[in-house]
Amino acid sequence: MARHIDADDCFFLWQVSPTVIFGRNQLIDSEVNLDYCREHGIQTYRRKSGGGCVYADMGNIMLSYITRDERVNFTFNRYINLLALVLCRLGIDAKVTGRNDILIDGRKVSGNAFYHIPGRSIVHGTLLYDINMQHMVGSITPSDTKLVSKGVKSVRQHITLLKDHLSLTIEELKAFIIDQLCKQEISLDSEAVREIERIEQTYHSHDFIYGNNPRYSTVRRGRIDGVGEFEVRMEVKNDVIKDIDIKGDYLLTGDIGAAVETPLKGKPLRREALEQALPSDLSDIIAGLSRDELIRIIL
């Protein structure tokens, strides 16, 4: 849609059967309980945007917004505030907070991620109407019955469901959102559908889902408030970075490979060398990230 539809803005809703969708820079083995997913028929997919791991099913509305505007923060904030405004028009006290969330009474109802291609920005995310809470917890955390039970209680304290705030059915809610955000409809022709089916196959490939995760001699982990969790994997020889792979649930807004990982290869593992290799502001690559914060984790 982003590459071929000639419109300033596009928006659409979609739903999935039980599925775990994890971020572009996450390790599936670290984020997804694959045994639980197989046992309960839950699909697993990697997406091309950053952010964290989510569980979705037919009680969860997925949202996609595509625009010509390339200003990352402006686009992201505009979309999230538009969505919050739609909820407010339904009498819900929805507030935008954190790096990518919409909250109701301090509990999360929507999380969103960002993807960029030349000339287009894509924001997409979730809107919780209803959800299988046990699957949400079990597919992402250990499958021990006691842990799942405790996890459900814990997650329930941090998220809220729109069905508890509305008298609308999920279909009525979808119709309301479309009516508020859209003024016309585009139908895809058979050629476009065939192209979508071709693209779809790349998401089914083993290499894309599981990624190329060679062993690294050095692993550094850390969290940056308002940015996310980081796991930096490095192959280091004679105190020089030979290879580096930066994983995590951060919000990716640019090409981390070209802008961050490649410039660090071949550099000594010392603060001065890392500072010279990287620009001082990395927020156009990872939302909210500064060079000093990343270097702190690397070292």
CORCORCOR-V230042 format. One record per run of one state. SS is the DSSP state (helix for helix, strand for strand, loop for the rest). FROM is the first residue (numbers start at 1). TO is the last residue. Records with the same first field share a line. If there is no record, write none. Layout:
SS = FROM-TO + FROM-TO
This chain:
loop = 1-8 + 15-18 + 23-27 + 32-33 + 40-42 + 47-53 + 57-59 + 68-71 + 89-93 + 98-100 + 105-106 + 118-119 + 129-132 + 139-144 + 160-161 + 165-169 + 182-189 + 205-205 + 211-217 + 225-227 + 238-239 + 249-251 + 253-255 + 265-267 + 269-270 + 278-280 + 282-285 + 287-289 + 299-299
strand = 9-14 + 19-22 + 43-46 + 54-56 + 60-67 + 94-97 + 101-104 + 107-117 + 120-128 + 159-159 + 218-224 + 228-237 + 240-248 + 252-252 + 268-268 + 281-281 + 286-286 + 290-290
helix = 28-31 + 34-39 + 72-88 + 133-138 + 145-158 + 162-164 + 170-181 + 190-204 + 206-210 + 256-264 + 271-277 + 291-298
